[in-house]
Amino acid sequence: MNKIKWLIFIFIGLVSASGLVNAAAPALLGAGDTVSIWVKGEPELSVERQVGRDGSIIMPLIGSVGVSGMKTNDAARLISQMLEDGYLKDPLVQVTLKGKGSKKAVTASGVAPASPSATDKAASAQTADRQLLVEVVDAASRTGVADVAMMLGNKIYQSNRLGQILLDESSGYVVVIADGFSTAAGQLEEMLKAGNPSRIYLKPIKLAESVTITVVDAFTRQPLPNVEVLLEDAKVATNRQGSFKISLIKKEFGEITLKRKGYRQHRQVVDFKGPAEQTVMMVRDE
């Protein structure tokens, strides 16, 4: 998995623990509904579509996707799977129901009509009035932070390479997550600092210089030597003491895969902020 997924996992845990953000229940999609599809890091794939009479939408790259009768989270999972099949690696997708529509107003392709009604124009104007451009900034270097994940109003945003995000809301509880920085959360109005555009500052976190991991038998708690360890493109093995070291750390989280004859393959997320010594258990394959 890529780093943004780890950030989202942290975010979900944060939201669940705090109880301060109440995510809306997944909406059921049907013909005529207008949906917004957001694909992390792929602006050309992040589009707004209307569900066609046949219950499908047309997506770049993958074409027709049947979503009628599905919940928004299930539709996002389906689109993610289709994008992952030969196009993207570990795509992160969010589907949001923008409005319930009439089946009569839907085109066969599922693309929203080109000529908006007066009501649509008024709604668009109201949305534009609420939009707010903010810049997420490194508090130490005073430079913009790219690939920030931000949740506001049950919607996930991502910053561009300059750290800028165009928000659809100008107030509310916000959670801001970025690899290598402390998570920031609170009321948007209180977090915004003066600037053009307004700024949100993130504090860099200190990563461990190295992390030593010891692999042990889950039953006996004895160290396991000669365990094959896969970390991204690197491959090492545990020593006689069942340990291995990860150095030159540049990111907050990583995933290791452990393999040893007679044991079940094990995957685990490693927190590179510490502690400097960690233990991982493997279960016998019986």
Residue pairs with C-beta under 8 A, 6 or more apart in sequence:
1 90
1 255
2 89
2 90
3 147
3 179
3 251
3 252
3 253
4 40
4 41
4 92
4 147
4 149
4 179
5 90
5 92
6 179
6 252
6 253
6 269
7 149
7 177
7 178
7 179
8 92
8 149
8 156
8 177
10 177
10 183
11 149
11 151
11 175
11 177
11 183
14 175
14 183
14 185
15 21
15 23
15 151
15 175
18 185
20 173
20 185
21 151
21 154
21 173
21 175
23 154
24 154
26 71
26 72
26 73
26 74
27 71
27 72
27 97
28 69
28 70
28 71
29 35
29 51
29 67
29 68
29 69
29 70
29 71
29 72
29 75
29 95
29 97
30 51
30 55
30 68
30 69
30 100
31 51
31 52
31 53
31 54
31 55
31 68
31 103
31 106
32 50
32 51
32 100
32 101
32 102
32 103
32 104
32 105
32 106
33 50
33 51
33 97
33 98
33 99
33 100
33 101
34 48
34 49
34 50
34 51
34 97
34 98
34 99
34 101
34 112
35 48
35 49
35 50
35 51
35 57
35 67
35 72
35 75
35 95
35 96
35 97
35 98
36 46
36 47
36 48
36 95
36 96
36 98
37 45
37 46
37 47
37 48
37 49
37 57
37 59
37 76
37 79
37 93
37 94
37 95
38 46
38 93
38 94
38 95
38 96
38 156
38 158
39 45
39 46
39 79
39 83
39 88
39 91
39 92
39 93
40 91
40 92
40 93
40 158
41 92
41 147
41 158
42 88
42 91
44 60
45 59
45 60
45 61
45 83
47 59
47 60
48 98
48 112
49 57
49 58
49 59
49 110
49 111
49 112
50 57
50 101
50 105
50 106
50 107
50 110
50 111
50 112
50 113
51 57
51 67
51 68
51 101
51 106
51 110
52 58
52 106
52 107
52 108
52 109
52 110
53 103
53 106
53 108
54 66
54 68
54 108
54 110
55 66
55 67
55 68
55 69
56 64
56 65
56 66
56 67
56 68
56 110
57 64
57 65
57 67
57 110
58 64
58 65
58 109
58 110
58 111
59 65
59 79
59 82
61 83
61 87
62 79
62 82
62 83
62 87
64 110
65 75
65 78
65 79
65 82
67 75
67 78
67 95
70 78
72 95
72 96
72 97
73 95
75 95
76 93
76 94
76 95
77 93
79 91
79 93
79 95
80 91
80 92
80 93
83 91
83 93
84 90
84 91
94 155
94 156
96 154
96 155
105 113
107 113
116 124
127 168
130 168
130 169
130 170
131 166
131 167
131 168
131 170
132 166
132 167
132 169
132 170
132 197
132 198
133 164
133 165
133 166
133 167
133 197
133 198
134 164
134 165
134 167
134 192
134 197
134 198
134 199
134 200
135 144
135 162
135 163
135 164
135 165
135 195
135 197
135 198
135 199
135 200
136 144
136 145
136 148
136 150
136 159
136 163
136 164
136 165
136 176
136 178
136 199
136 200
136 202
137 143
137 144
137 145
137 163
137 195
137 199
137 200
137 201
137 202
138 144
138 145
138 181
138 201
138 202
138 204
139 201
139 202
139 203
139 204
140 203
140 204
143 163
144 159
144 161
144 162
144 163
144 164
145 159
145 163
145 178
145 181
145 202
146 159
146 160
146 161
146 162
146 163
147 158
147 159
147 178
147 179
148 158
148 159
148 163
148 165
148 176
148 177
148 178
148 202
149 156
149 157
149 158
149 176
149 177
149 178
150 156
150 157
150 158
150 159
150 165
150 167
150 174
150 175
150 176
150 177
151 157
151 174
151 175
152 167
152 169
152 172
152 173
152 174
152 188
153 168
153 169
153 172
155 168
157 165
157 166
157 167
158 165
159 165
164 197
167 188
169 188
170 188
171 187
171 188
171 189
172 187
172 188
173 185
173 186
173 187
173 188
174 185
174 186
174 187
174 188
174 191
175 183
175 184
175 185
176 183
176 184
176 185
176 191
176 200
176 202
177 183
178 202
179 251
179 252
179 253
180 204
180 205
180 207
180 251
180 252
181 202
181 203
181 204
181 205
182 202
182 203
182 204
182 205
184 191
184 200
184 201
184 202
184 203
191 200
192 198
192 199
192 200
193 199
193 200
193 201
205 252
205 273
206 273
207 249
207 250
207 251
207 252
207 272
207 273
208 249
208 272
208 273
208 274
208 275
208 276
209 247
209 249
209 276
210 245
210 246
210 247
210 249
210 276
211 245
211 246
211 249
211 270
211 272
211 274
211 275
211 276
211 277
211 278
212 243
212 244
212 245
212 246
212 276
212 277
212 278
213 243
213 244
213 245
213 246
213 256
213 270
213 277
213 278
213 279
213 280
214 223
214 238
214 241
214 242
214 243
214 277
214 278
214 279
214 280
215 223
215 224
215 227
215 229
215 238
215 242
215 243
215 244
215 258
215 279
215 280
215 281
215 282
216 222
216 223
216 224
216 242
216 279
216 280
216 281
216 282
217 224
217 281
217 282
217 284
218 281
218 282
218 283
218 284
219 283
219 284
221 281
222 242
223 238
223 240
223 241
223 242
223 243
224 238
224 242
224 260
224 263
224 282
225 237
225 238
225 239
225 240
225 241
225 242
226 237
226 238
226 260
227 237
227 238
227 242
227 258
227 259
227 260
227 263
227 282
228 235
228 237
228 258
228 259
228 260
229 235
229 236
229 237
229 238
229 244
229 256
229 257
229 258
230 256
230 257
230 258
230 259
231 246
231 254
231 255
231 256
231 257
232 254
236 244
237 244
238 244
246 254
246 270
246 272
249 272
251 272
252 271
252 272
252 273
253 269
253 270
253 271
253 272
254 269
254 270
254 272
255 267
255 268
255 269
255 270
256 267
256 268
256 270
256 280
257 265
257 266
257 267
258 265
258 266
258 267
258 268
258 280
258 282
259 265
260 282
262 284
262 285
263 282
263 283
263 284
263 285
264 282
264 283
264 284
264 285
266 280
266 281
266 282
266 283
268 280
270 278
